[in-house]
Amino acid sequence: MAEGEDLQTFTSIMDALVRISTSMKNMERELVCPVCKEMYKQPLALPCTHNVCHVCASEVLLQHGHLCCDPTSEPTSPAATPSTRSPRLGRRAVPKPDRLDRLLKSGFGTYPGRKRGAVHPQTVSFPCPACQRDVDLGERGLGSLFRNLTLERVVERYRQTINISAAIMCQFCKPPQLEATKGCTECKSSFCNECFKLYHPWGTQKAQHEPTPPTLTFRPKGLMCPEHKEEVTHYCKTCQRLVCQLCRVRRTHTSHKITPVLSAYQALREKLTKSLAYILSSQDTVQTQIAELEETVKHTEVNGSQAKEEVSQMIQALCAMLEEKRATLLQAIEECQQERLASLHGQIREHQAMLENSGMVGYAQEVLKETDHPCFVQAAKQLHNRILRATDSLQSFRPAATASFSHFQLDVSRELKLLTDLAFIRAPEAPVIDTQRTYTYDQIFLCWRLPQHSPPAWHYTVEFRKTDAKAKGLKLWQRREEVRGTCALVEYLDTDSVYVLRVKGYNKAGFGEYSEDIYLHTPPAPVLNFFLDNRWGFNRDRLAISKDQRAVRSVPGIPMLFAAERLMTSCHLSIDLVIGDVAITQGKSYWACCVDPSSYLVKVGVGLESKLQEWFQVPQDVVSPRYDPDSGHDSGAEDTTVEAPPPYAFLTIGMGKILLSHGSALTSRDPNGCTVPLPPRIGICLDYEQGKVSFYDAVSFRELWECGVDCSGPVCPAFCFIGGGALHLQELVANKQERKVTIGGFPKLD
């Protein structure tokens, strides 16, 4: 009797163990969170006996408008030690900070899960994803739940895995295979001890095979030609490859320089030894570079992770916004659908009542059988109203709601295009120097622009340096960073020098490429700043000076027409003169002016102040070969000896051309004179000590003409007009109102 009971107990225990084993195999579905569909990480036990991950529960409450406690904080649990905390918190994204900020600004309370706009504490309702019921979590929300530590330990035990060794197994053992202990290069296989003896018996050729350590890759003892399977013996210097004897005699290496492998070996060994010696002697440099590279690696990892995080946060924000919008739109469709279905179902019920076997029709048929008149009238009156409504519905049939949802369509073409074009910010492209606006005078005025499709730049870096052909090395760049706008001034420059400048832009993506270098020549002497003298001497009827005294226009008008008849028979000309308000008495000076290309005849240059004052006393209509419009450059030398320097020196400009001479001065018509196109600006440089004046193309600083001038007294800039014309003095760069930044005097940088 006792033995039977023991057997029955043992059988029951074994059946229970079998059931436990089977349930363990199928219990993975019990270890999966219903929200994230992954195994539980830090599960919380809900009042409804279901479980959910802590992070998942926080996200669910956030989606339903509750402010939850930080999911990275531990819930109330006596056993919540660091060793039992879930590693999932390191991988899962915490609720978005911007979402938390919006919820806080909306008036949430301090308790986790307080509803928007609530004045008094409210209980938190949690929608359980397993049973689809709302579970009351109380005022503290998730803070009142316990961690299911048992479930955590079960998950940890279930997820344990076995580490498999990566040992090399014998390739000839029958299952189960043994670990290989030897390898054979000739057989290209790995063996255990027994299999190696079996496949390399004594007294055979294989017995001479030398064992090697086991490996999965085997190499031949010598280097073989891949084409002929022969050992290589020579080296082709022309092709720079090893060759065998058969390759050597082929046409492909005819007339090639081929040497034995030993020679190539010795030469290469010598080069390699020297290179290795250099590397070994530069260990400090190598260590320094390694440290720099390691630092770069750290910065790369940190910056890369930061960039990933920023992109992830932005995309998550977009996804969250899209999810909210999707829920709103689907809710609108659902409400409309339910309303229409309710109307249609009611209409169906009304029509079903008109069927032959329906209750209303059957009831009407039975009422018609009533023979008692008063009773019939009482019952038929109520029924007749229902029959009339059914008749009207039948005669004017129309569905109570339309089945079309065409007005619930979305046009997302614009949004799709924006998402398609969504890409990383690109650095600005190389700026383009605006050569039409860039020029050199007292300072350099540098202008640039970005290409049409270039990303915008927040600011620019301008770099410049002086070029010196005689210097052995290049001068260091001078740099100015964070230049706002698209133009800048470069000041404190040396005269008669060439500077190279370049620009690059910067935005959130970093610096872009440099612009092409531009070379600019500075004036040959310090710039002289002066104004046109409007106080005495000039003919106010024919010359008009601007208010800023930097421009003058010749308007001859009626007096020129009256003189036209005399011009046909003599050299009577009307000459108008205007001078600068300064007199030069020493050193070198430079200034520039722009002459209107449509001017009839304009002369720019210098003259002795005393001689110019005498000129103002001479009548305006004079007869002198000096004023012959075809006489080239006026020097005033016909009244003095040839050796004496002339009191005047003028460059003749007319009809968009410049008349150039091949001598120092022209006193009459010169058959060797020639013309060149008028440049945008004319530059004049006076060397007072040398008694010399030079005329330049002020854009390229190409010298046009040079001559002597009398500098025995003060010398003034002078301008002559014959007929209509106009010119204006070059404005100082320092006075330009459109400049954005001034550059100069900065420390030299690499």
Disulfide bonds with the S-S distance in Angstrom:
none
